[in-house]
Amino acid sequence: MLDLNEKLYEELLAGEKPLLVEYWAPWCVYCRRIVVAMEQVAKNHEGRLVVGRINIDDFPALADRERIEVVPTLVLYHRGDALGSMVAPESRSRIEEFLEDYLEN
């Protein structure tokens, strides 16, 4: 899982591979709890999907632009378009179910 800044976010957003972004904050206890799940998702989809996270405290303008109101929020992008989002996923399996709706196997 990549820690994204604005430049890397913009580069990956324009890329060919889908991009799953977790918008998070260091003060968010739940965000810290799902780190392992997000890392497993990144590993499971290596080569097919880029997984990264953006600290909304470091990049508030980006979070505002993407209308992020609650953390953690996951947004799946492809070729610059947001395909779908989910707030506070309960588990890694729930994240995988979310991705199945958009990714081809």
ChimeraX commands (.cxc) that place a marker at each C-alpha (Angstrom):
marker #1 position 0.00,0.00,0.00 radius 0.5
marker #1 position 1.38,3.36,-1.03 radius 0.5
marker #1 position 1.31,6.55,1.00 radius 0.5
marker #1 position 0.13,9.06,-1.59 radius 0.5
marker #1 position 0.87,12.73,-2.02 radius 0.5
marker #1 position -0.97,14.96,-4.49 radius 0.5
marker #1 position 1.51,14.43,-7.33 radius 0.5
marker #1 position 1.58,10.63,-7.04 radius 0.5
marker #1 position -2.20,10.56,-6.63 radius 0.5
marker #1 position -2.66,12.51,-9.88 radius 0.5
marker #1 position -0.19,10.26,-11.74 radius 0.5
marker #1 position -1.84,7.04,-10.56 radius 0.5
marker #1 position -5.32,8.44,-11.15 radius 0.5
marker #1 position -4.47,8.93,-14.83 radius 0.5
marker #1 position -2.93,5.46,-15.11 radius 0.5
marker #1 position -4.31,2.33,-16.74 radius 0.5
marker #1 position -4.70,0.31,-13.55 radius 0.5
marker #1 position -7.61,0.90,-11.18 radius 0.5
marker #1 position -6.65,2.83,-8.05 radius 0.5
marker #1 position -8.16,2.11,-4.64 radius 0.5
marker #1 position -7.60,5.03,-2.27 radius 0.5
marker #1 position -8.20,5.01,1.46 radius 0.5
marker #1 position -8.77,8.50,2.81 radius 0.5
marker #1 position -7.63,8.35,6.43 radius 0.5
marker #1 position -6.27,10.38,9.34 radius 0.5
marker #1 position -3.76,9.53,12.10 radius 0.5
marker #1 position -6.30,10.37,14.82 radius 0.5
marker #1 position -8.82,7.87,13.35 radius 0.5
marker #1 position -8.70,4.71,15.46 radius 0.5
marker #1 position -10.69,2.71,12.93 radius 0.5
marker #1 position -8.29,3.76,10.16 radius 0.5
marker #1 position -5.40,2.25,12.11 radius 0.5
marker #1 position -7.40,-0.95,12.65 radius 0.5
marker #1 position -7.93,-1.62,8.93 radius 0.5
marker #1 position -4.31,-1.09,7.86 radius 0.5
marker #1 position -3.62,-4.83,7.82 radius 0.5
marker #1 position -6.75,-5.50,5.79 radius 0.5
marker #1 position -5.78,-2.84,3.26 radius 0.5
marker #1 position -2.26,-4.26,2.99 radius 0.5
marker #1 position -3.73,-7.72,2.34 radius 0.5
marker #1 position -6.02,-6.31,-0.34 radius 0.5
marker #1 position -3.01,-4.65,-1.99 radius 0.5
marker #1 position -1.11,-7.93,-1.92 radius 0.5
marker #1 position -4.07,-9.97,-3.23 radius 0.5
marker #1 position -4.50,-7.64,-6.22 radius 0.5
marker #1 position -0.86,-6.86,-6.93 radius 0.5
marker #1 position -0.37,-6.17,-10.62 radius 0.5
marker #1 position -4.09,-5.57,-11.25 radius 0.5
marker #1 position -4.87,-2.78,-8.80 radius 0.5
marker #1 position -2.92,0.01,-7.14 radius 0.5
marker #1 position -3.79,0.55,-3.47 radius 0.5
marker #1 position -2.84,3.72,-1.66 radius 0.5
marker #1 position -3.89,6.01,1.12 radius 0.5
marker #1 position -4.12,9.75,1.58 radius 0.5
marker #1 position -3.81,11.44,4.94 radius 0.5
marker #1 position -6.59,14.04,4.89 radius 0.5
marker #1 position -4.78,16.13,7.52 radius 0.5
marker #1 position -1.80,16.49,5.17 radius 0.5
marker #1 position -3.91,17.06,2.04 radius 0.5
marker #1 position -7.15,18.75,3.15 radius 0.5
marker #1 position -7.75,20.44,-0.21 radius 0.5
marker #1 position -7.64,17.08,-1.96 radius 0.5
marker #1 position -10.06,15.59,0.57 radius 0.5
marker #1 position -12.38,18.57,0.07 radius 0.5
marker #1 position -12.18,18.24,-3.71 radius 0.5
marker #1 position -13.13,14.56,-3.47 radius 0.5
marker #1 position -15.90,15.41,-0.95 radius 0.5
marker #1 position -14.51,13.16,1.78 radius 0.5
marker #1 position -16.55,13.77,4.92 radius 0.5
marker #1 position -15.88,10.61,6.96 radius 0.5
marker #1 position -12.74,8.54,7.46 radius 0.5
marker #1 position -11.96,5.95,6.52 radius 0.5
marker #1 position -13.51,6.28,3.10 radius 0.5
marker #1 position -12.39,4.04,0.25 radius 0.5
marker #1 position -12.80,5.22,-3.33 radius 0.5
marker #1 position -12.09,3.10,-6.39 radius 0.5
marker #1 position -10.96,5.07,-9.45 radius 0.5
marker #1 position -10.25,4.01,-13.01 radius 0.5
marker #1 position -8.85,6.31,-15.66 radius 0.5
marker #1 position -9.67,9.35,-13.55 radius 0.5
marker #1 position -13.27,8.44,-12.78 radius 0.5
marker #1 position -14.61,7.41,-9.38 radius 0.5
marker #1 position -16.34,4.06,-9.87 radius 0.5
marker #1 position -17.60,3.63,-6.33 radius 0.5
marker #1 position -16.91,4.27,-2.67 radius 0.5
marker #1 position -17.49,2.80,0.75 radius 0.5
marker #1 position -17.24,4.22,4.24 radius 0.5
marker #1 position -15.76,2.32,7.20 radius 0.5
marker #1 position -15.60,-1.18,5.75 radius 0.5
marker #1 position -16.23,-3.82,8.38 radius 0.5
marker #1 position -13.59,-6.28,7.17 radius 0.5
marker #1 position -11.17,-7.28,4.43 radius 0.5
marker #1 position -13.86,-9.56,2.99 radius 0.5
marker #1 position -16.23,-6.60,2.70 radius 0.5
marker #1 position -13.54,-4.64,0.82 radius 0.5
marker #1 position -13.02,-7.63,-1.49 radius 0.5
marker #1 position -16.79,-7.83,-2.14 radius 0.5
marker #1 position -16.81,-4.13,-3.00 radius 0.5
marker #1 position -13.94,-4.63,-5.46 radius 0.5
marker #1 position -15.59,-7.67,-7.09 radius 0.5
marker #1 position -18.38,-5.40,-8.28 radius 0.5
marker #1 position -15.87,-3.43,-10.38 radius 0.5
marker #1 position -12.85,-5.61,-11.16 radius 0.5
marker #1 position -12.76,-8.41,-13.68 radius 0.5
marker #1 position -11.17,-11.65,-12.51 radius 0.5
marker link #1:1,2 radius 0.2
marker link #1:2,3 radius 0.2
marker link #1:3,4 radius 0.2
marker link #1:4,5 radius 0.2
marker link #1:5,6 radius 0.2
marker link #1:6,7 radius 0.2
marker link #1:7,8 radius 0.2
marker link #1:8,9 radius 0.2
marker link #1:9,10 radius 0.2
marker link #1:10,11 radius 0.2
marker link #1:11,12 radius 0.2
marker link #1:12,13 radius 0.2
marker link #1:13,14 radius 0.2
marker link #1:14,15 radius 0.2
marker link #1:15,16 radius 0.2
marker link #1:16,17 radius 0.2
marker link #1:17,18 radius 0.2
marker link #1:18,19 radius 0.2
marker link #1:19,20 radius 0.2
marker link #1:20,21 radius 0.2
marker link #1:21,22 radius 0.2
marker link #1:22,23 radius 0.2
marker link #1:23,24 radius 0.2
marker link #1:24,25 radius 0.2
marker link #1:25,26 radius 0.2
marker link #1:26,27 radius 0.2
marker link #1:27,28 radius 0.2
marker link #1:28,29 radius 0.2
marker link #1:29,30 radius 0.2
marker link #1:30,31 radius 0.2
marker link #1:31,32 radius 0.2
marker link #1:32,33 radius 0.2
marker link #1:33,34 radius 0.2
marker link #1:34,35 radius 0.2
marker link #1:35,36 radius 0.2
marker link #1:36,37 radius 0.2
marker link #1:37,38 radius 0.2
marker link #1:38,39 radius 0.2
marker link #1:39,40 radius 0.2
marker link #1:40,41 radius 0.2
marker link #1:41,42 radius 0.2
marker link #1:42,43 radius 0.2
marker link #1:43,44 radius 0.2
marker link #1:44,45 radius 0.2
marker link #1:45,46 radius 0.2
marker link #1:46,47 radius 0.2
marker link #1:47,48 radius 0.2
marker link #1:48,49 radius 0.2
marker link #1:49,50 radius 0.2
marker link #1:50,51 radius 0.2
marker link #1:51,52 radius 0.2
marker link #1:52,53 radius 0.2
marker link #1:53,54 radius 0.2
marker link #1:54,55 radius 0.2
marker link #1:55,56 radius 0.2
marker link #1:56,57 radius 0.2
marker link #1:57,58 radius 0.2
marker link #1:58,59 radius 0.2
marker link #1:59,60 radius 0.2
marker link #1:60,61 radius 0.2
marker link #1:61,62 radius 0.2
marker link #1:62,63 radius 0.2
marker link #1:63,64 radius 0.2
marker link #1:64,65 radius 0.2
marker link #1:65,66 radius 0.2
marker link #1:66,67 radius 0.2
marker link #1:67,68 radius 0.2
marker link #1:68,69 radius 0.2
marker link #1:69,70 radius 0.2
marker link #1:70,71 radius 0.2
marker link #1:71,72 radius 0.2
marker link #1:72,73 radius 0.2
marker link #1:73,74 radius 0.2
marker link #1:74,75 radius 0.2
marker link #1:75,76 radius 0.2
marker link #1:76,77 radius 0.2
marker link #1:77,78 radius 0.2
marker link #1:78,79 radius 0.2
marker link #1:79,80 radius 0.2
marker link #1:80,81 radius 0.2
marker link #1:81,82 radius 0.2
marker link #1:82,83 radius 0.2
marker link #1:83,84 radius 0.2
marker link #1:84,85 radius 0.2
marker link #1:85,86 radius 0.2
marker link #1:86,87 radius 0.2
marker link #1:87,88 radius 0.2
marker link #1:88,89 radius 0.2
marker link #1:89,90 radius 0.2
marker link #1:90,91 radius 0.2
marker link #1:91,92 radius 0.2
marker link #1:92,93 radius 0.2
marker link #1:93,94 radius 0.2
marker link #1:94,95 radius 0.2
marker link #1:95,96 radius 0.2
marker link #1:96,97 radius 0.2
marker link #1:97,98 radius 0.2
marker link #1:98,99 radius 0.2
marker link #1:99,100 radius 0.2
marker link #1:100,101 radius 0.2
marker link #1:101,102 radius 0.2
marker link #1:102,103 radius 0.2
marker link #1:103,104 radius 0.2
marker link #1:104,105 radius 0.2
view
